[in-house]
Amino acid sequence: MSFEQATIKIEKDAAFGELKASIERVLAAGYVEKFLKRLDSRGIRIRDFDVVLSKQALDAIDSTVKKAGKTTKGLYGELALSDQAQMREFYLSKLEKVDVELRHKFKKVFQYY
């Protein structure tokens, strides 16, 4: 039996969708190493989503949100608490799909405390 995520309605679809798309772009094969290098150089742990947002690590790699005059932290702040929890869960689930070689190369970024 595999894990199945409970379905909870998203309250702020637009902000949720923009932030989700930004995370997907940054963690895509073409950008993920650049993102990891940025986190490593700033001493940011990848699983600390609040710090990743506050240090604008996603914004630095994906300029799409910035071009719209927004920030990923601002989009996250617009979300209801339940939406924020789902976004953190989505982000953490995407981290698990990062290539194993990159996870080893940037083991300090992926370390638990």
C-alpha positions in Angstrom: 0.0 0.0 0.0 1.5 3.3 -1.0 1.0 6.7 0.6 -1.9 8.7 -0.8 -2.1 12.4 0.0 -5.4 13.7 1.3 -7.3 16.1 -0.9 -7.7 19.5 0.6 -9.1 22.3 -1.5 -6.7 25.1 -2.4 -8.2 28.5 -1.3 -5.9 30.8 -3.3 -5.5 29.0 -6.6 -3.7 31.7 -8.5 -0.9 32.4 -5.9 -0.6 28.6 -5.2 -0.2 27.9 -8.9 2.4 30.6 -9.5 4.5 29.5 -6.5 4.2 25.8 -7.5 5.3 26.6 -11.1 8.3 28.5 -9.8 9.3 25.6 -7.6 8.9 23.2 -10.5 11.1 25.4 -12.8 13.8 25.8 -10.2 14.0 22.1 -9.4 13.9 21.1 -13.1 17.0 19.5 -14.5 18.4 22.7 -16.2 18.3 24.9 -13.1 18.5 22.6 -10.0 22.3 22.6 -9.8 22.5 26.4 -10.0 19.9 26.5 -7.2 21.9 24.1 -5.1 25.1 26.1 -5.6 23.3 29.2 -4.5 22.0 27.5 -1.3 25.4 26.1 -0.6 27.2 29.4 -1.0 24.8 31.0 1.4 24.7 28.2 3.9 21.0 27.5 3.5 19.6 24.1 4.1 17.3 23.1 1.3 14.6 21.6 3.6 14.2 24.9 5.5 11.5 26.3 3.1 10.9 29.5 5.1 14.6 30.5 4.9 14.8 29.5 1.2 11.9 32.0 0.7 13.2 34.7 2.9 16.6 34.7 1.3 14.9 34.8 -2.2 16.8 31.8 -3.4 14.0 30.7 -5.7 13.6 34.2 -7.1 17.3 34.4 -8.0 17.0 31.4 -10.2 13.5 31.8 -11.6 12.8 35.3 -12.8 9.3 34.6 -14.0 7.7 35.6 -10.7 9.9 38.7 -10.4 8.9 39.8 -13.9 5.3 39.8 -12.7 6.2 42.2 -10.0 6.0 39.6 -7.2 8.2 37.5 -5.0 7.9 33.8 -4.0 7.8 34.9 -0.3 5.0 37.3 -1.1 3.0 34.6 -3.0 3.6 32.2 0.0 2.3 34.9 2.4 -0.9 35.3 0.3 -1.7 31.6 0.9 -4.1 30.4 3.6 -2.4 28.3 6.3 -3.7 25.1 4.8 -2.4 26.2 1.4 1.0 27.0 2.9 1.2 23.5 4.5 0.4 21.9 1.1 3.0 24.1 -0.6 5.7 23.0 1.9 4.7 19.4 1.4 4.8 19.8 -2.4 8.3 21.5 -2.1 9.6 18.7 0.1 8.2 16.0 -2.2 10.0 17.7 -5.2 13.3 17.6 -3.3 13.1 13.9 -3.0 13.1 13.7 -6.8 16.4 15.6 -7.2 19.0 13.4 -8.8 21.0 11.2 -6.4 24.3 12.4 -7.7 23.4 16.0 -7.1 22.2 15.1 -3.6 25.6 13.6 -2.9 27.5 16.5 -4.4 25.5 18.9 -2.3 25.2 16.7 0.8 25.8 19.7 3.1 22.7 21.4 1.7 20.6 18.3 2.0 21.8 17.4 5.5 19.4 17.3 8.4 20.5 19.4 11.3 
